[in-house]
Amino acid sequence: MTREAGLAALAAFVPRAGHDYASLRNYDRGPGADSNVSGLSPYLRHRLVTEREVVGAVLAEHSLAAAGKFVQEVFWRTYWKGWLELRPAVFSRYARSLSELLPSVGADYDAACRGETGIDCFDAWVAELTSTGYLHNHSRMDFASIWIFTLGLDWQLGADFFYRHLLDGDPASNTLSWRWVAGLQTVGKTYLTDAENIARCTGGRFRPTGLARVAPAVIEDGVPAPGALPHFIVRVSGNSPATGLLLHEEDLNPESLELAGIDIDQVAGCASVSGRSPFAVGPLVSGFTERAVTDGLRRASAHFDAPHTVLDGLTAQAVIDWAAANSLARIVTSFAPIGPVRSLLDSLAPALAAAGIELVELGRSWDLNAWPHAGKGFFPFREKIPALVKTQYLP
Ligand SMILES: Cc1cc2nc3c(=O)[nH]c(=O)nc-3n(C[C@H](O)[C@H](O)[C@H](O)COP(=O)(O)OP(=O)(O)OC[C@H]3O[C@@H](n4cnc5c(N)ncnc54)[C@H](O)[C@@H]3O)c2cc1C
């Protein structure tokens, strides 16, 4: 839950990022067992460590050819985020369907969420997810496949269940991965798991029975054509009377924002997990996110030598009160991609403008360079990875 813990996890993983990762990453040995994967997602998701740092640390010890599989997985995250930025309606459609479905959930949904389905792996994964906030990628795929095709539950309800319990719960990676399993991302192509596959990937820990044998694709409105990417800048300069830095859970790496020597006079921020779902998020998720934001505030305060304030919420009133109390004329914050924090910033902007306070959103060149290539499928995007990597690390 701190950047320090994320950096320690990165250092421990780097030696395994080459051949070991490529050959063993699909095996889920279970909670508490030695892992073949990095476990970095909660840190990456909040940018306690950035994609640039993770890939940079791995490539300092391995060639791109040797660590290609791992680097590609990190770019899956970037790809999903870019794909959704280009089609924000897919997320609003998901959120709308969810609020329509939730009031009429039944006993089968409750049993699935309690892990009382009688399907051994599924019930164990519910327990693992709710007690650790994590599931291995392969188990997430198998879980989603069973949820949709064996239990016959709506994919949006499963995505919501994950989003409320995963420490790395992310609007893009989560929603689009569930859509992929349901056959909505690659239209008509679903992911159907089976008992053998699950036994193999879990080292024989599970042998579920009664799994669906067919996976008809979920039918929904088609995928919208890609629109324009949001405009954001990656660098801000120029002095202003007084500037505050506003931190949110989408990017907790204030030290690496390109502020070109701007003096930060005040720092503030808060976690905003309640926007993830109409239901309450799990206690592990709210605790993790709050501690991550606290860590970001503490580090920003030390880095910029500026006092920090924990806001009551990312509301216009809370931000304007903070700005007024400290005579701030400009607020700098990290760009927030599609999701609940984006919606909060969207409602903040006009209120700040009306109060005469400038709001500057700073993005990252990592996203700026990669997202324009996320309009089509992952395979054309993958071709761009070597060039994207070069752009990041060449002087
Ligand atoms: C149904 C479903 C829901 C998912 N929901 C989320 C989510 O909410 N948040 C999330 O971060 N990931 C999600 N994923 C993707 C993936 O499962 C996790 O990123 C991965 O398991 C995290 O564990 P790790 O850090 O040990 O991964 P590693 O294998 O060590 O990978 C390194 C990093 O690459 C990225 N990555 C790896 N695989 C993927 C992938 N398939 N898609 C996107 N990024 C990837 C992550 O940032 C990860 O930390 C989901 C996958 C599925 C099938």
The ligand as a MOL file (V3000), in Angstrom:
LIG
                    3D

  0  0  0     0  0            999 V3000
M  V30 BEGIN CTAB
M  V30 COUNTS 53 58 0 0 0
M  V30 BEGIN ATOM
M  V30 1 C -11.9360 -10.9390 -15.7320 0
M  V30 2 C -10.6540 -10.1910 -15.5070 0
M  V30 3 C -10.6640 -9.0310 -14.7500 0
M  V30 4 C -9.4630 -8.2980 -14.5740 0
M  V30 5 N -9.5010 -7.1580 -13.8180 0
M  V30 6 C -8.3730 -6.4160 -13.6690 0
M  V30 7 C -8.3870 -5.2180 -12.9070 0
M  V30 8 O -9.4220 -4.7820 -12.4060 0
M  V30 9 N -7.2130 -4.5430 -12.7630 0
M  V30 10 C -6.0400 -4.9870 -13.3220 0
M  V30 11 O -4.9900 -4.3420 -13.1230 0
M  V30 12 N -6.0070 -6.1080 -14.0690 0
M  V30 13 C -7.1200 -6.8330 -14.2470 0
M  V30 14 N -7.0870 -7.9890 -14.9920 0
M  V30 15 C -5.8340 -8.3310 -15.6930 0
M  V30 16 C -4.8720 -9.2710 -14.9260 0
M  V30 17 O -5.5730 -10.3670 -14.4300 0
M  V30 18 C -4.1400 -8.5690 -13.7810 0
M  V30 19 O -3.5560 -7.3660 -14.2030 0
M  V30 20 C -3.0100 -9.4700 -13.2400 0
M  V30 21 O -3.5370 -10.7010 -12.8350 0
M  V30 22 C -2.3240 -8.7810 -12.1030 0
M  V30 23 O -1.4150 -9.6380 -11.4550 0
M  V30 24 P 0.1420 -9.3900 -11.5500 0
M  V30 25 O 0.4840 -7.9880 -11.1990 0
M  V30 26 O 0.8000 -10.4610 -10.7420 0
M  V30 27 O 0.3800 -9.6170 -13.0950 0
M  V30 28 P 1.6950 -9.8990 -13.9440 0
M  V30 29 O 1.4260 -11.1170 -14.7580 0
M  V30 30 O 2.8920 -9.8790 -13.1280 0
M  V30 31 O 1.6880 -8.6890 -14.9820 0
M  V30 32 C 2.3730 -7.4520 -14.7640 0
M  V30 33 C 1.4270 -6.2990 -14.9440 0
M  V30 34 O 0.9270 -6.2600 -16.2750 0
M  V30 35 C -0.4410 -5.8530 -16.2690 0
M  V30 36 N -1.2560 -6.9560 -16.7960 0
M  V30 37 C -0.9640 -8.2800 -16.7740 0
M  V30 38 N -1.9310 -9.0020 -17.3970 0
M  V30 39 C -2.8500 -8.1050 -17.8020 0
M  V30 40 C -4.0910 -8.2100 -18.5100 0
M  V30 41 N -4.5470 -9.3780 -18.9370 0
M  V30 42 N -4.8010 -7.0740 -18.7390 0
M  V30 43 C -4.3330 -5.8650 -18.3350 0
M  V30 44 N -3.1560 -5.7100 -17.6850 0
M  V30 45 C -2.4330 -6.7970 -17.4120 0
M  V30 46 C -0.8070 -5.5350 -14.8380 0
M  V30 47 O -0.6330 -4.1610 -14.5960 0
M  V30 48 C 0.2040 -6.3670 -14.0620 0
M  V30 49 O 0.4860 -5.8570 -12.7880 0
M  V30 50 C -8.2570 -8.7550 -15.1700 0
M  V30 51 C -8.2710 -9.9160 -15.9390 0
M  V30 52 C -9.4460 -10.6390 -16.0980 0
M  V30 53 C -9.4180 -11.9060 -16.9120 0
M  V30 END ATOM
M  V30 BEGIN BOND
M  V30 1 1 1 2
M  V30 2 1 2 3
M  V30 3 2 2 52
M  V30 4 2 3 4
M  V30 5 1 4 5
M  V30 6 1 4 50
M  V30 7 2 5 6
M  V30 8 1 6 7
M  V30 9 1 6 13
M  V30 10 2 7 8
M  V30 11 1 7 9
M  V30 12 1 9 10
M  V30 13 2 10 11
M  V30 14 1 10 12
M  V30 15 2 12 13
M  V30 16 1 13 14
M  V30 17 1 14 15
M  V30 18 1 14 50
M  V30 19 1 15 16
M  V30 20 1 16 17
M  V30 21 1 16 18
M  V30 22 1 18 19
M  V30 23 1 18 20
M  V30 24 1 20 21
M  V30 25 1 20 22
M  V30 26 1 22 23
M  V30 27 1 23 24
M  V30 28 2 24 25
M  V30 29 1 24 26
M  V30 30 1 24 27
M  V30 31 1 27 28
M  V30 32 2 28 29
M  V30 33 1 28 30
M  V30 34 1 28 31
M  V30 35 1 31 32
M  V30 36 1 32 33
M  V30 37 1 33 34
M  V30 38 1 33 48
M  V30 39 1 34 35
M  V30 40 1 35 36
M  V30 41 1 35 46
M  V30 42 1 36 37
M  V30 43 1 36 45
M  V30 44 2 37 38
M  V30 45 1 38 39
M  V30 46 1 39 40
M  V30 47 2 39 45
M  V30 48 1 40 41
M  V30 49 2 40 42
M  V30 50 1 42 43
M  V30 51 2 43 44
M  V30 52 1 44 45
M  V30 53 1 46 47
M  V30 54 1 46 48
M  V30 55 1 48 49
M  V30 56 2 50 51
M  V30 57 1 51 52
M  V30 58 1 52 53
M  V30 END BOND
M  V30 END CTAB
M  END
